């Protein structure tokens, strides 16, 4: 055994681990216990995830290969080896995706009256309607682009849908060349055919309508072949903060280039001839391995409107309305309640609207003097942004620390950052070379006794949409020792002063990594002394090799370690003498697991931190992140007993990481009640907002061979949930 734990065999490649996460998403699409449209939705999520993976991660690895980089990661794989392994696994997963669609989901949709039509499936009345729609709505915005020796292959934009048309002149009867027709991005991708309604709906993709009447674009020519294709391009932004005199302008310029990055993937229809595929690959400077042949649909994202269609509520999960805890609902003065005690909210089981309402009240409260806030993602038409603008208009001192480099939200953030500035908000665009990813809200209020700071710290974004789709945690507090440090941190970030005066908050990139290493080392020392030692960590990703080494040392010393890692996990559990005391589970369910919780036993005096950060190098060293301590005994008890141990007990949606890097889906033992953490948390949110009737934490501690008994959760079909428009 290598005492420094440097052996590449101890590490899983980051990119291949991410693909296994997307494979778990695909498992949800294959799960026949899921409602039908939820299975379709997971097929769409799989495609969306894969798009972003190719746009960012694969694009970066391809650049390393082109630059002939031989730099190996902790796993020992070169960029070229990683690229080859990605392509092999991605092709397998995409093939599985279409197998699920063709043989399982699409036939069931047909049985339930949902039909995706091809151009040759249309009845006479439907064809007449499609022709009118094409003439009136589509034809005016179509532009054919010739491809021949005098017209080079056009710059088709990222993720656009295109048709490549082969023409033959009737007079000479020889191949005249190709035409590229891009499907307009501002037209709906899916159309509802006439006669649809009640329990029968027929849909057609817009590209099928275009293909049906494409001849009107080429009068006098014969169309010999039409094939659809889609190109994925490098979409990362390349910004040198030190060279950018105006960061806002630089980001805007890079955004204009995003659709024109180098091609990294070609998707074509299954019927596309090999010679046409080769032509496209050459034009895009791609290799055969970069080409993906698909049956219909070429992009599952075109089918998202079906998932949310109002006609099929019986084919979806019952809607979930986040609850407002009884104590908060009965307390008219939220400021008074926060003064009395800390408040923990678990979203989306408990409403994020409480945070929005707090900010709205602060905007109009005459006692509020100022508001300071970090904003990473908020979404369009955000009530958060509107409340900040109203607060500024009401004469309060409002400062927003806006991260305009939040990936794929850059354009949105620029728009509302300018709106905030116009309303009188002081907008700060972050620190040089660092993304501001922490989630902090500070309200400065003059109470009858003194000026007091009301602080919200969270694990997720100030985004009302994702707050109903992601699991996250919010802490509301007026504890002086914590709120003063939040105030100090805001001053550091806005005033660009030196980092000082912060001891309770773990702030990256200054001392977060150091403190986590100290906490892991402390558990290691306790284990060697024969004292209680345990680590439970819940996060989105575990990548940092130094943290992984520290966990290996702790495991080898006898520390029991439970990791709940939704996505990437580069740690390899179950290696004798290295990680045999480490268990890693991933939960993929109805809600995206997004909360980060770090629990250290600390010899019987547990320390718990909540954070916006994962254990990844980018979070620990290249971002402004915050991990904040939870010190209220009742909240600590809730985090351990109601949340962490419940997730570790899941045997329905949990998968356990195996030593070879694969994941094994857990199943309840025959004599045990099934535990589904997210469903149980919904049940608890509605039935009991305290935890006095939960089992004691130690009674639900779990080992892989023995599942605990929890109160039996309700089934999805019988959950007494109110009706509400689905959010997916």
MOBEL-V631251 format. One record per pair of residues at least 6 apart in sequence whose C-alpha atoms are under 7 Angstrom apart, sorted by the first residue. I is the first residue (numbers start at 1). J is the second residue. D is the distance in whole Angstrom. If there is no record, write none. Layout:
i j d
I J D
I J D
This chain:
i j d
5 549 6
8 74 6
8 75 4
8 76 5
9 75 6
10 571 7
10 572 6
11 74 6
11 75 5
11 570 5
11 571 5
11 572 6
12 75 6
12 570 4
12 571 6
12 572 6
12 661 7
13 75 6
13 570 6
14 543 7
14 568 6
14 570 6
16 86 6
17 568 5
17 569 6
17 570 7
18 567 6
18 568 5
21 567 5
21 568 7
22 46 6
23 93 7
24 588 7
25 42 6
25 46 6
25 588 7
26 42 7
26 43 6
26 46 6
26 97 7
28 39 7
28 42 6
29 39 4
29 40 6
29 42 5
29 43 6
30 39 7
30 100 6
35 315 5
35 316 5
35 317 6
36 315 5
36 316 7
37 307 5
37 315 5
37 316 5
38 316 6
38 317 7
40 105 7
40 307 7
41 304 7
41 307 6
43 97 7
43 300 7
44 300 5
44 301 5
44 304 7
47 300 7
54 264 7
55 232 6
55 233 6
55 234 5
55 235 5
55 236 7
56 234 6
56 235 6
56 236 6
59 234 5
59 264 6
61 79 6
61 83 7
64 79 6
65 79 6
65 80 6
70 78 6
70 79 7
71 78 6
72 78 5
72 79 7
87 289 7
109 115 7
113 199 6
113 200 4
113 201 6
114 200 6
114 201 5
114 202 6
115 201 6
115 202 5
115 203 6
116 202 6
116 203 5
116 204 6
117 202 7
117 203 6
117 204 5
118 204 7
118 208 6
119 208 5
119 209 7
119 212 6
126 193 6
126 194 6
130 209 6
134 209 7
134 210 7
141 184 7
142 184 7
143 181 6
144 179 6
144 180 6
144 181 5
145 179 5
145 180 5
145 181 6
146 178 6
146 179 4
146 180 6
147 153 6
147 177 6
147 178 5
147 179 6
148 177 6
148 178 7
153 283 6
155 260 7
157 259 5
157 260 6
158 231 6
158 232 5
158 233 5
158 259 5
158 260 7
159 230 6
159 231 5
159 232 5
160 230 6
160 231 7
161 182 6
161 183 6
161 229 6
161 230 5
162 180 7
162 181 6
162 182 4
162 183 6
162 228 6
162 229 5
162 230 6
163 180 6
163 181 5
163 182 6
163 226 6
163 227 6
163 228 4
163 229 6
164 178 7
164 179 6
164 180 5
164 181 6
164 226 6
164 227 5
164 228 6
165 178 6
165 179 5
165 180 6
165 223 7
165 225 6
165 226 5
165 227 7
166 177 6
166 178 5
166 179 7
166 223 6
166 224 6
166 225 5
166 226 6
167 175 6
167 176 6
167 177 6
167 178 6
167 221 6
167 222 6
167 223 5
167 224 6
168 174 6
168 175 5
168 176 5
168 221 6
168 222 5
168 223 6
168 224 6
169 175 7
169 176 6
169 221 5
169 222 6
170 221 7
170 222 7
183 207 7
189 205 6
189 206 5
189 302 6
190 203 7
190 204 6
190 205 5
190 206 6
190 302 6
190 303 7
191 203 6
191 204 5
191 205 6
191 206 7
192 202 6
192 203 5
192 204 7
193 202 6
193 203 6
193 204 7
196 202 6
215 223 7
227 269 7
227 272 6
228 268 6
228 269 6
229 267 6
229 268 4
229 269 7
230 266 6
230 267 5
230 268 7
231 263 7
231 265 6
231 266 5
231 267 6
232 263 6
232 264 6
232 265 5
232 266 7
233 259 7
233 261 5
233 262 5
233 263 4
233 264 5
234 261 5
234 262 5
234 263 6
234 264 7
235 258 5
235 259 7
235 261 6
237 254 6
241 247 7
241 432 6
241 433 6
244 250 6
263 284 6
264 290 7
265 290 5
265 291 6
266 290 6
266 291 5
266 292 6
267 291 6
267 292 5
267 293 6
267 294 7
268 292 6
268 293 5
268 294 6
269 293 6
269 294 5
269 295 6
269 298 7
270 293 5
270 294 5
270 295 5
281 287 6
308 726 7
308 728 6
318 721 7
319 721 7
319 722 7
319 723 6
319 724 5
319 725 7
319 726 5
320 721 6
320 722 7
321 722 7
322 348 6
322 349 5
322 350 5
322 351 5
323 349 6
323 350 5
323 351 5
323 685 7
323 686 7
324 350 6
324 351 6
325 350 7
325 689 6
338 476 7
338 477 6
338 478 7
339 478 6
342 476 6
342 477 5
342 632 7
343 475 6
343 476 5
343 477 7
344 474 6
344 475 5
344 476 7
344 635 7
345 473 6
345 474 5
345 475 7
346 472 6
346 473 5
346 474 7
347 467 6
347 468 7
347 471 5
347 472 5
347 473 6
348 467 6
348 468 5
348 469 7
348 470 7
348 471 6
349 681 7
349 682 6
349 685 6
350 685 7
352 464 7
352 467 6
356 384 6
359 387 6
360 387 5
362 368 6
363 387 6
363 388 7
363 390 6
363 391 4
364 391 7
367 445 5
367 446 5
367 447 7
368 443 7
368 444 6
368 445 4
368 446 6
369 396 5
369 397 6
369 444 6
369 445 6
369 446 7
370 396 5
370 397 4
370 398 6
370 443 6
370 444 5
371 397 6
371 398 5
371 399 6
371 442 6
371 443 5
371 444 6
372 398 6
372 399 5
372 400 6
372 441 6
372 442 5
372 443 7
373 399 6
373 400 5
373 401 6
373 440 6
373 441 4
373 442 6
374 400 6
374 401 5
374 402 6
374 439 6
374 440 6
374 441 7
375 400 7
375 401 6
375 402 5
375 403 6
375 462 7
376 402 6
376 403 5
376 406 6
376 437 6
376 461 6
377 409 7
377 461 6
377 462 6
377 463 6
378 461 7
378 462 5
378 463 4
379 463 6
380 412 7
388 398 7
389 420 6
389 423 5
389 425 7
392 398 6
392 423 7
392 424 6
392 425 6
393 423 6
393 424 7
398 425 5
398 426 6
399 425 6
399 426 5
399 427 6
400 425 7
400 426 6
400 427 5
400 428 6
401 427 6
401 428 5
401 429 6
401 430 6
402 427 7
402 428 6
402 429 5
402 430 6
403 429 6
403 430 6
403 435 7
403 436 6
404 410 5
404 413 6
404 414 6
404 429 7
405 435 7
417 427 7
421 427 6
428 494 7
430 436 6
431 493 7
434 622 5
434 623 5
434 624 6
435 622 7
435 623 5
435 624 6
436 623 6
436 624 5
436 625 7
437 623 6
437 624 6
437 625 6
438 612 6
438 624 6
438 625 4
438 626 5
439 457 6
439 458 5
439 459 7
439 460 7
439 461 7
439 612 7
440 456 6
440 457 5
440 458 7
441 455 6
441 456 5
441 457 7
442 453 7
442 454 6
442 455 5
442 456 7
443 453 6
443 454 5
443 455 6
444 452 6
444 453 5
444 454 7
445 451 6
445 452 5
445 453 6
446 452 6
453 478 6
453 483 6
454 477 6
454 478 5
455 476 6
455 477 5
455 478 6
455 483 6
456 474 7
456 475 6
456 476 5
456 477 7
457 474 6
457 475 5
457 476 7
458 473 6
458 474 4
458 475 6
458 611 7
458 612 7
459 472 6
459 473 6
459 474 7
459 595 6
459 596 6
459 610 7
459 611 5
459 612 4
460 472 6
460 595 7
460 612 6
469 591 5
469 592 6
470 591 5
470 592 5
470 593 6
470 594 6
471 591 6
471 592 6
471 593 5
471 594 5
471 595 6
472 594 6
472 595 4
473 595 6
482 504 7
485 502 6
492 498 7
492 499 6
504 629 7
505 626 7
505 627 6
505 628 5
505 629 7
506 512 5
506 626 6
506 627 5
506 628 6
507 624 7
507 625 6
507 626 5
507 627 7
508 620 5
508 621 6
508 623 6
508 624 5
508 625 5
508 626 6
509 620 6
509 621 4
509 622 6
509 623 6
509 624 6
512 620 7
513 620 6
517 547 7
517 550 7
520 550 7
520 551 7
520 554 7
523 533 5
523 534 7
523 554 7
523 559 7
523 602 6
524 554 5
524 557 6
524 559 6
526 532 7
526 533 6
526 603 7
527 533 5
527 557 6
527 558 5
527 559 6
528 557 6
531 603 6
532 601 7
532 603 5
532 604 7
533 559 5
533 560 7
533 601 6
533 602 7
533 603 6
534 559 5
534 560 5
534 561 6
534 600 6
534 601 5
535 560 6
535 561 5
535 562 6
535 599 6
535 600 5
535 601 6
536 561 6
536 562 5
536 563 6
536 598 6
536 599 5
536 600 7
537 562 7
537 563 5
537 564 6
537 597 6
537 598 4
537 599 6
538 563 6
538 564 4
538 565 6
538 596 5
538 597 5
538 598 6
539 564 6
539 565 5
539 566 7
539 594 7
539 595 6
539 596 5
539 597 7
539 614 6
540 565 5
540 566 5
540 567 5
540 594 6
540 614 6
541 565 6
541 566 7
541 567 5
541 568 5
541 569 6
541 614 6
541 615 6
541 616 7
542 565 7
542 568 6
542 569 5
542 570 6
542 614 7
542 615 5
542 616 6
543 569 6
543 570 5
543 615 6
543 616 5
544 615 6
544 616 5
544 617 5
548 571 6
552 578 5
552 579 6
555 561 7
555 578 7
555 579 6
555 580 7
555 581 5
555 582 7
556 577 6
556 578 5
556 579 7
559 581 7
560 581 5
560 582 6
561 581 6
561 582 5
561 583 6
562 582 6
562 583 5
562 584 6
563 583 6
563 584 5
563 585 6
564 584 6
564 585 5
564 586 6
565 584 7
565 585 6
565 586 5
566 586 5
566 587 6
566 588 7
566 593 6
572 659 6
572 661 7
573 579 5
573 580 6
573 582 6
573 583 6
573 584 7
573 658 7
573 659 5
574 580 4
574 582 7
574 659 5
575 659 7
584 656 6
584 657 5
585 654 6
585 655 5
585 656 4
585 657 6
586 654 6
586 655 5
586 656 6
587 653 6
587 654 4
587 655 6
588 653 6
588 654 7
589 653 6
596 610 6
596 611 5
596 612 7
597 609 6
597 610 5
597 611 7
598 608 6
598 609 5
598 610 6
599 606 7
599 607 6
599 608 5
599 609 7
600 606 6
600 607 5
600 608 6
601 607 7
608 629 6
608 630 6
609 627 6
609 628 5
609 629 4
609 630 6
610 627 5
610 628 5
610 629 7
611 626 6
611 627 4
611 628 6
612 625 6
612 626 6
612 627 7
613 619 6
613 625 6
619 625 7
630 636 6
638 691 7
640 697 7
641 696 7
641 697 5
645 697 7
645 700 6
645 701 6
646 677 6
647 677 5
648 702 7
649 675 6
649 702 6
649 707 7
649 708 7
650 675 5
650 676 5
650 677 5
651 666 5
651 667 5
651 668 5
651 674 6
651 675 6
651 676 6
652 666 6
652 667 6
652 674 7
652 675 6
652 676 5
653 676 6
654 665 6
654 666 6
655 663 6
655 664 5
655 665 4
655 666 6
656 663 5
656 664 5
656 665 6
656 666 7
657 663 4
657 664 7
658 664 7
668 674 5
672 709 6
673 709 7
673 712 6
675 713 7
679 713 7
680 713 5
683 713 7
700 708 5
702 708 6
